[in-house]
Amino acid sequence: MKDLKISSTLEDYLEFIYKTIEAKEKVKAVEIANEFSISRATVTEALQRLEKKGYIKYGHYQPIELTQNGITLAKEIILKHETLLKFFEQILKLPTEEAKINACRIEHIITPLAFEKIKQFIEQQL
């Protein structure tokens, strides 16, 4: 069985791909390179890893497509990010920029139980 776990950087790329496809239906590798200020070669390697794990379909000079597994994982990542952002901004009253930084960092390392507890806490408080 394939190891489907991916790095926080690949999670960020997957989240960007999902949001870009939702907003305008197509995303190309060059857009990822521009968004994250990285080289096209680095993006190509990352996309190949995401494709190998079954999260995207990727061909040189073609728009990137998400697989169903990619869509599912991207939605999970986005839910974590948005929930943590809400927690930091609305519950802890952190400034927006600090809330964004913490949400982005923590979304990649939080355990499922801790995330669920934060989610439940937010639902009770708001």
N, CA, C and O of each residue as an XYZ file, in Angstrom:
504
protein
N       0.836     -1.190      0.000
C       0.000      0.000      0.000
C       0.881      1.255      0.000
O       1.912      1.299      0.671
N       0.466      2.262     -0.754
C       1.212      3.521     -0.835
C       1.150      4.276      0.480
O       0.141      4.250      1.185
N       2.258      4.955      0.800
C       2.270      5.879      1.933
C       1.675      7.188      1.428
O       2.279      7.853      0.586
N       0.506      7.566      1.926
C      -0.189      8.740      1.430
C       0.131     10.002      2.209
O      -0.352     11.077      1.852
N       0.933      9.905      3.267
C       1.292     11.082      4.056
C       2.182     11.988      3.215
O       3.065     11.522      2.496
N       1.933     13.295      3.317
C       2.744     14.245      2.569
C       3.265     15.331      3.510
O       2.740     15.529      4.607
N       4.289     16.017      3.065
C       4.911     17.073      3.868
C       3.996     18.291      3.971
O       3.029     18.424      3.221
N       4.315     19.164      4.900
C       3.536     20.389      5.057
C       3.628     21.256      3.801
O       2.661     21.927      3.439
N       4.772     21.243      3.143
C       4.921     22.019      1.905
C       3.997     21.477      0.827
O       3.335     22.250      0.134
N       3.946     20.162      0.677
C       3.049     19.576     -0.319
C       1.594     19.831      0.042
O       0.759     20.022     -0.843
N       1.282     19.838      1.330
C      -0.080     20.192      1.752
C      -0.417     21.620      1.336
O      -1.524     21.893      0.872
N       0.545     22.532      1.505
C       0.317     23.920      1.091
C       0.078     24.015     -0.414
O      -0.803     24.751     -0.858
N       0.851     23.281     -1.192
C       0.659     23.287     -2.648
C      -0.713     22.730     -3.005
O      -1.415     23.282     -3.853
N      -1.088     21.638     -2.356
C      -2.385     21.021     -2.634
C      -3.525     21.974     -2.292
O      -4.501     22.077     -3.035
N      -3.399     22.660     -1.177
C      -4.404     23.650     -0.774
C      -4.490     24.773     -1.821
O      -5.585     25.189     -2.199
N      -3.341     25.255     -2.282
C      -3.318     26.307     -3.304
C      -3.951     25.817     -4.605
O      -4.737     26.533     -5.224
N      -3.609     24.607     -5.013
C      -4.174     24.041     -6.248
C      -5.691     23.979     -6.146
O      -6.401     24.400     -7.059
N      -6.181     23.452     -5.033
C      -7.630     23.328     -4.841
C      -8.317     24.694     -4.917
O      -9.295     24.866     -5.644
N      -7.798     25.655     -4.162
C      -8.426     26.984     -4.125
C      -8.368     27.668     -5.491
O      -9.314     28.352     -5.881
N      -7.273     27.488     -6.213
C      -7.147     28.103     -7.535
C      -8.113     27.463     -8.523
O      -8.748     28.163     -9.313
N      -8.229     26.145     -8.485
C      -9.169     25.458     -9.374
C     -10.601     25.891     -9.053
O     -11.403     26.111     -9.960
N     -10.914     26.010     -7.778
C     -12.256     26.460     -7.381
C     -12.542     27.876     -7.890
O     -13.667     28.179     -8.289
N     -11.537     28.729     -7.876
C     -11.723     30.130     -8.265
C     -11.743     30.333     -9.776
O     -12.492     31.167    -10.283
N     -10.926     29.575    -10.490
C     -10.841     29.847    -11.930
C     -10.743     28.610    -12.810
O     -10.546     28.737    -14.019
N     -10.872     27.447    -12.252
C     -10.961     26.171    -12.964
C      -9.647     25.583    -13.477
O      -9.593     24.387    -13.762
N      -8.583     26.387    -13.605
C      -7.308     25.846    -14.088
C      -6.171     26.381    -13.233
O      -6.218     27.503    -12.730
N      -5.157     25.552    -13.085
C      -3.924     25.997    -12.424
C      -2.761     25.320    -13.128
O      -2.813     24.135    -13.460
N      -1.714     26.099    -13.345
C      -0.502     25.576    -13.970
C       0.652     25.658    -12.986
O       0.605     26.409    -12.011
N       1.676     24.885    -13.251
C       2.835     24.811    -12.366
C       3.461     26.180    -12.147
O       3.899     26.485    -11.038
N       3.509     26.995    -13.166
C       4.135     28.319    -13.052
C       3.411     29.177    -12.005
O       4.042     30.000    -11.343
N       2.104     28.993    -11.853
C       1.363     29.755    -10.847
C       1.776     29.351     -9.432
O       1.835     30.192     -8.534
N       2.058     28.081     -9.239
C       2.530     27.609     -7.933
C       3.916     28.187     -7.662
O       4.201     28.646     -6.555
N       4.771     28.161     -8.673
C       6.120     28.717     -8.526
C       6.046     30.197     -8.142
O       6.782     30.655     -7.268
N       5.164     30.929     -8.793
C       5.020     32.357     -8.493
C       4.443     32.585     -7.094
O       4.920     33.454     -6.365
N       3.430     31.817     -6.717
C       2.777     31.981     -5.417
C       3.742     31.751     -4.261
O       3.728     32.488     -3.276
N       4.581     30.726     -4.385
C       5.463     30.349     -3.290
C       6.910     30.823     -3.492
O       7.794     30.501     -2.698
N       7.136     31.588     -4.561
C       8.476     32.124     -4.864
C       9.536     31.022     -4.894
O      10.568     31.103     -4.226
N       9.250     30.005     -5.678
C      10.173     28.883     -5.838
C      10.379     28.628     -7.329
O       9.645     29.155     -8.166
N      11.372     27.826     -7.648
C      11.687     27.560     -9.050
C      10.688     26.588     -9.666
O      10.035     25.817     -8.962
N      10.581     26.639    -10.992
C       9.717     25.696    -11.701
C      10.184     24.268    -11.476
O       9.364     23.356    -11.370
N      11.502     24.065    -11.401
C      12.036     22.715    -11.179
C      11.568     22.168     -9.834
O      11.209     20.995     -9.731
N      11.571     23.002     -8.816
C      11.099     22.581     -7.489
C       9.626     22.217     -7.541
O       9.200     21.224     -6.952
N       8.851     23.029     -8.250
C       7.415     22.752     -8.394
C       7.204     21.437     -9.136
O       6.365     20.626     -8.743
N       7.956     21.230    -10.195
C       7.812     19.997    -10.977
C       8.064     18.773    -10.110
O       7.311     17.801    -10.172
N       9.122     18.816     -9.299
C       9.411     17.695     -8.392
C       8.268     17.473     -7.407
O       7.876     16.336     -7.145
N       7.741     18.559     -6.868
C       6.643     18.455     -5.901
C       5.397     17.877     -6.571
O       4.720     17.022     -6.000
N       5.103     18.341     -7.767
C       3.924     17.838     -8.479
C       4.073     16.360     -8.818
O       3.099     15.609     -8.774
N       5.267     15.950     -9.149
C       5.507     14.531     -9.426
C       5.268     13.684     -8.173
O       4.741     12.575     -8.258
N       5.661     14.217     -7.010
C       5.414     13.489     -5.754
C       3.918     13.417     -5.466
O       3.412     12.373     -5.054
N       3.209     14.526     -5.682
C       1.753     14.516     -5.458
C       1.056     13.564     -6.426
O       0.092     12.894     -6.058
N       1.542     13.506     -7.652
C       0.953     12.594     -8.628
C       1.226     11.132     -8.251
O       0.342     10.280     -8.346
N       2.450     10.861     -7.828
C       2.833      9.497     -7.429
C       1.962      9.000     -6.275
O       1.646      7.812     -6.199
N       1.579      9.902     -5.384
C       0.733      9.535     -4.247
C      -0.755      9.514     -4.608
O      -1.593      9.148     -3.785
N      -1.075      9.906     -5.837
C      -2.454      9.801     -6.310
C      -3.340     10.995     -5.994
O      -4.564     10.870     -6.008
N      -2.743     12.164     -5.705
C      -3.539     13.333     -5.359
C      -3.827     14.249     -6.550
O      -4.800     15.002     -6.535
N      -2.983     14.183     -7.578
C      -3.190     15.018     -8.758
C      -2.895     14.232    -10.021
O      -2.305     13.152     -9.981
N      -3.322     14.802    -11.153
C      -2.899     14.361    -12.474
C      -2.114     15.528    -13.041
O      -2.577     16.669    -13.045
N      -0.908     15.218    -13.523
C      -0.028     16.293    -13.962
C       0.746     15.873    -15.194
O       1.330     14.791    -15.239
N       0.743     16.741    -16.190
C       1.555     16.562    -17.384
C       2.213     17.882    -17.715
O       1.617     18.940    -17.517
N       3.434     17.837    -18.218
C       4.135     19.073    -18.558
C       3.282     19.925    -19.493
O       2.705     19.433    -20.462
N       3.220     21.201    -19.177
C       2.488     22.200    -19.967
C       0.981     21.963    -19.993
O       0.284     22.492    -20.859
N       0.482     21.180    -19.060
C      -0.951     20.918    -18.947
C      -1.452     21.462    -17.616
O      -0.699     21.516    -16.644
N      -2.726     21.867    -17.567
C      -3.281     22.265    -16.262
C      -3.259     21.073    -15.298
O      -3.385     19.922    -15.716
N      -3.099     21.362    -14.027
C      -3.073     20.333    -12.997
C      -4.506     19.968    -12.645
O      -5.359     20.844    -12.501
N      -4.766     18.692    -12.509
C      -6.088     18.218    -12.095
C      -5.969     17.510    -10.755
O      -5.000     16.794    -10.502
N      -6.953     17.715     -9.909
C      -7.008     16.999     -8.635
C      -7.761     15.689     -8.821
O      -8.770     15.640     -9.524
N      -7.271     14.637     -8.194
C      -8.024     13.383     -8.149
C      -9.039     13.505     -7.016
O      -9.026     14.484     -6.269
N      -9.906     12.526     -6.889
C     -10.863     12.548     -5.781
C     -10.126     12.531     -4.436
O     -10.524     13.227     -3.502
N      -9.062     11.743     -4.338
C      -8.263     11.732     -3.104
C      -7.639     13.099     -2.845
O      -7.560     13.534     -1.696
N      -7.200     13.775     -3.892
C      -6.625     15.108     -3.756
C      -7.647     16.116     -3.276
O      -7.353     16.956     -2.426
N      -8.846     16.032     -3.822
C      -9.931     16.925     -3.405
C     -10.260     16.695     -1.936
O     -10.406     17.645     -1.166
N     -10.374     15.444     -1.559
C     -10.700     15.096     -0.172
C      -9.641     15.630      0.790
O      -9.971     16.250      1.801
N      -8.365     15.388      0.473
C      -7.296     15.853      1.353
C      -7.244     17.382      1.393
O      -7.075     17.964      2.465
N      -7.384     18.026      0.257
C      -7.356     19.495      0.219
C      -8.469     20.080      1.080
O      -8.245     21.052      1.801
N      -9.656     19.503      1.015
C     -10.770     19.982      1.838
C     -10.482     19.798      3.327
O     -10.837     20.652      4.139
N      -9.842     18.692      3.683
C      -9.470     18.459      5.090
C      -8.455     19.508      5.556
O      -8.566     20.038      6.661
N      -7.480     19.797      4.717
C      -6.454     20.786      5.056
C      -7.089     22.161      5.226
O      -6.784     22.878      6.179
N      -7.962     22.520      4.312
C      -8.638     23.819      4.365
C      -9.529     23.915      5.603
O      -9.566     24.956      6.259
N     -10.241     22.843      5.926
C     -11.083     22.842      7.130
C     -10.217     23.076      8.375
O     -10.584     23.867      9.243
N      -9.088     22.401      8.462
C      -8.185     22.603      9.597
C      -7.735     24.055      9.656
O      -7.784     24.693     10.708
N      -7.300     24.562      8.520
C      -6.793     25.935      8.479
C      -7.865     26.936      8.915
O      -7.615     27.800      9.755
N      -9.042     26.812      8.344
C     -10.120     27.760      8.660
C     -10.569     27.638     10.112
O     -10.855     28.648     10.755
N     -10.632     26.429     10.628
C     -11.034     26.213     12.018
C     -10.002     26.804     12.973
O     -10.354     27.490     13.933
N      -8.736     26.535     12.705
C      -7.675     27.073     13.565
C      -7.609     28.596     13.469
O      -7.380     29.271     14.473
N      -7.807     29.131     12.285
C      -7.820     30.581     12.121
C      -8.944     31.203     12.944
O      -8.753     32.217     13.615
N     -10.100     30.586     12.883
C     -11.237     31.066     13.671
C     -10.920     30.998     15.168
O     -11.235     31.923     15.916
N     -10.299     29.906     15.597
C      -9.928     29.747     17.000
C      -8.984     30.870     17.444
O      -9.200     31.497     18.480
N      -7.947     31.113     16.659
C      -6.965     32.122     17.033
C      -7.526     33.541     16.971
O      -7.215     34.372     17.823
N      -8.341     33.813     15.976
C      -8.895     35.168     15.827
C     -10.066     35.436     16.772
O     -10.095     36.451     17.468
N     -11.023     34.520     16.790
C     -12.271     34.791     17.498
C     -12.272     34.341     18.951
O     -12.942     34.949     19.785
N     -11.544     33.303     19.259
C     -11.513     32.816     20.645
C     -10.341     33.451     21.396
O     -10.526     34.020     22.472
N      -9.140     33.353     20.831
C      -7.963     33.891     21.503
C      -7.736     35.377     21.226
O      -6.914     36.019     21.879
N      -8.471     35.916     20.254
C      -8.394     37.349     19.921
C      -6.990     37.781     19.478
O      -6.553     38.889     19.791
N      -6.299     36.918     18.761
C      -5.004     37.290     18.207
C      -5.206     38.218     17.013
O      -6.238     38.147     16.347
N      -4.239     39.081     16.736
C      -4.314     39.893     15.522
C      -4.364     38.977     14.294
O      -3.813     37.876     14.313
N      -5.014     39.429     13.247
C      -5.247     38.602     12.061
C      -3.968     37.984     11.511
O      -3.937     36.783     11.243
N      -2.930     38.764     11.340
C      -1.691     38.234     10.764
C      -1.081     37.138     11.640
O      -0.620     36.118     11.129
N      -1.077     37.346     12.944
C      -0.539     36.334     13.854
C      -1.423     35.084     13.835
O      -0.915     33.964     13.883
N      -2.725     35.271     13.764
C      -3.657     34.142     13.681
C      -3.394     33.327     12.415
O      -3.392     32.097     12.460
N      -3.174     34.000     11.299
C      -2.903     33.316     10.025
C      -1.609     32.507     10.097
O      -1.560     31.361      9.650
N      -0.578     33.103     10.654
C       0.717     32.422     10.768
C       0.576     31.154     11.615
O       1.059     30.089     11.231
N      -0.080     31.274     12.759
C      -0.247     30.116     13.641
C      -1.127     29.048     13.004
O      -0.811     27.861     13.087
N      -2.210     29.445     12.379
C      -3.098     28.469     11.738
C      -2.348     27.691     10.665
O      -2.472     26.470     10.576
N      -1.570     28.399      9.853
C      -0.835     27.759      8.764
C       0.210     26.779      9.296
O       0.407     25.709      8.720
N       0.867     27.132     10.371
C       1.885     26.239     10.931
C       1.269     25.033     11.630
O       1.715     23.901     11.440
N       0.262     25.278     12.424
C      -0.298     24.222     13.266
C      -1.162     23.239     12.485
O      -1.270     22.075     12.872
N      -1.782     23.688     11.389
C      -2.653     22.795     10.612
C      -1.927     21.536     10.166
O      -2.560     20.500      9.957
N      -0.617     21.608     10.019
C       0.160     20.482      9.507
C       0.569     19.483     10.584
O       0.909     18.343     10.269
N       0.540     19.897     11.853
C       1.085     19.025     12.895
C       0.081     18.632     13.971
O       0.366     17.770     14.803
N      -1.086     19.255     13.960
C      -2.060     18.977     15.014
C      -2.569     17.538     14.891
O      -2.785     17.038     13.787
N      -2.753     16.891     16.022
C      -3.279     15.529     16.004
C      -4.784     15.574     15.738
O      -5.432     16.584     16.012
N      -5.335     14.497     15.212
C      -6.774     14.484     14.950
C      -7.620     14.753     16.203
O      -8.621     15.468     16.132
N      -7.223     14.186     17.343
C      -7.991     14.391     18.571
C      -7.943     15.855     19.014
O      -8.971     16.434     19.365
N      -6.754     16.447     18.998
C      -6.629     17.854     19.397
C      -7.440     18.745     18.464
O      -8.102     19.680     18.915
N      -7.390     18.457     17.169
C      -8.166     19.256     16.219
C      -9.663     19.135     16.501
O     -10.388     20.129     16.506
N     -10.106     17.917     16.732
C     -11.534     17.695     17.003
C     -11.973     18.434     18.267
O     -13.061     19.009     18.305
N     -11.140     18.420     19.287
C     -11.465     19.135     20.537
C     -11.559     20.647     20.298
O     -12.461     21.302     20.820
N     -10.639     21.196     19.518
C     -10.696     22.631     19.200
C     -11.954     22.941     18.401
O     -12.640     23.928     18.665
N     -12.249     22.105     17.437
C     -13.452     22.291     16.617
C     -14.715     22.288     17.493
O     -15.583     23.148     17.335
N     -14.814     21.329     18.407
C     -15.962     21.259     19.313
C     -16.030     22.478     20.225
O     -17.110     23.013     20.474
N     -14.884     22.912     20.716
C     -14.832     24.095     21.583
C     -15.361     25.324     20.847
O     -16.150     26.094     21.394
N     -14.924     25.497     19.618
C     -15.391     26.631     18.807
C     -16.896     26.572     18.625
O     -17.586     27.581     18.770
N     -17.400     25.403     18.310
C     -18.838     25.246     18.081
C     -19.635     25.607     19.341
O     -20.725     26.171     19.240
N     -19.112     25.292     20.498
C     -19.794     25.618     21.759
C     -19.719     27.103     22.084
O     -20.649     27.658     22.670
N     -18.619     27.752     21.708
C     -18.399     29.152     22.070
C     -19.050     30.147     21.118
O     -19.445     31.237     21.532
N     -19.163     29.782     19.861
C     -19.657     30.743     18.856
C     -21.077     30.457     18.427
O     -21.627     31.176     17.592
